[in-house]
Amino acid sequence: MTETQQSDALKNLVIFIIALAIIGTIIALAWYFAVELPIQQAAGLNPPANVMGCNNQWGSCR
Protein backbone atom coordinates (compact mmCIF):
# COMPACT_ATOMS: atom_id res chain seq x y z
CA MET A 1 0.00 0.00 0.00
CA THR A 2 1.20 3.44 -0.77
CA GLU A 3 0.89 6.37 1.58
CA THR A 4 -2.12 7.73 -0.32
CA GLN A 5 -3.95 4.40 -0.13
CA GLN A 6 -3.29 4.19 3.62
CA SER A 7 -4.60 7.71 4.10
CA ASP A 8 -7.75 6.91 2.10
CA ALA A 9 -8.29 3.72 4.07
CA LEU A 10 -7.96 5.55 7.37
CA LYS A 11 -10.27 8.31 6.15
CA ASN A 12 -12.88 5.74 5.11
CA LEU A 13 -12.58 4.01 8.49
CA VAL A 14 -13.14 7.26 10.36
CA ILE A 15 -16.17 8.09 8.19
CA PHE A 16 -17.59 4.60 8.79
CA ILE A 17 -17.17 4.90 12.58
CA ILE A 18 -18.82 8.35 12.60
CA ALA A 19 -21.69 7.02 10.50
CA LEU A 20 -22.17 4.13 12.93
CA ALA A 21 -22.27 6.57 15.84
CA ILE A 22 -24.89 8.73 14.12
CA ILE A 23 -27.04 5.73 13.20
CA GLY A 24 -26.78 4.39 16.76
CA THR A 25 -27.83 7.75 18.18
CA ILE A 26 -30.85 7.91 15.88
CA ILE A 27 -31.90 4.37 16.81
CA ALA A 28 -31.46 5.08 20.54
CA LEU A 29 -33.54 8.27 20.33
CA ALA A 30 -36.28 6.49 18.39
CA TRP A 31 -36.34 3.71 21.00
CA TYR A 32 -36.46 6.23 23.85
CA PHE A 33 -39.38 8.20 22.43
CA ALA A 34 -41.30 5.14 21.19
CA VAL A 35 -40.82 2.78 24.15
CA GLU A 36 -39.14 4.21 27.25
CA LEU A 37 -40.84 7.60 27.52
CA PRO A 38 -44.43 6.25 27.32
CA ILE A 39 -43.62 3.67 30.00
CA GLN A 40 -42.21 6.38 32.29
CA GLN A 41 -45.21 8.63 31.71
CA ALA A 42 -47.66 5.78 32.37
CA ALA A 43 -45.84 4.89 35.60
CA GLY A 44 -46.16 8.50 36.74
CA LEU A 45 -49.96 8.27 36.52
CA ASN A 46 -50.07 5.58 39.21
CA PRO A 47 -48.19 6.76 42.32
CA PRO A 48 -47.29 4.19 44.95
CA ALA A 49 -50.03 3.43 47.48
CA ASN A 50 -47.75 4.01 50.48
CA VAL A 51 -47.23 7.73 49.75
CA MET A 52 -48.10 9.88 52.75
CA GLY A 53 -48.79 13.57 52.46
CA CYS A 54 -50.51 16.24 54.51
CA ASN A 55 -53.85 14.44 54.23
CA ASN A 56 -52.81 11.35 56.14
CA GLN A 57 -54.89 9.63 58.81
CA TRP A 58 -53.14 11.42 61.71
CA GLY A 59 -53.77 14.94 60.36
CA SER A 60 -50.20 16.06 60.83
CA CYS A 61 -48.03 17.45 58.09
CA ARG A 62 -44.29 17.58 58.82
C-alpha positions, 0 to 999 in steps of 0.5 A, spaced: 500 500 500 502 506 498 501 512 503 495 515 499 492 508 499 493 508 507 490 515 508 484 513 504 483 507 508 484 511 514 479 516 512 474 511 510 474 508 516 473 514 520 467 516 516 464 509 517 465 509 525 462 516 525 456 514 520 455 508 525 455 513 531 450 517 528 445 511 526 446 508 533 444 515 536 438 515 531 436 508 533 437 510 541 432 516 540 427 512 536 427 507 542 427 512 547 421 516 544 417 510 542 418 505 548 421 508 554 418 515 555 411 512 554 412 507 560 415 512 564 409 517 563 404 511 564 408 509 571 407 517 573 400 516 573 399 511 578 403 513 584 405 508 589 399 506 594 404 508 600 405 515 599 403 519 605 402 527 604 398 532 609 392 528 608 394 522 612 390 519 617 393 522 623 392 529 620 399 532 621 403 534 616 411 535 617 
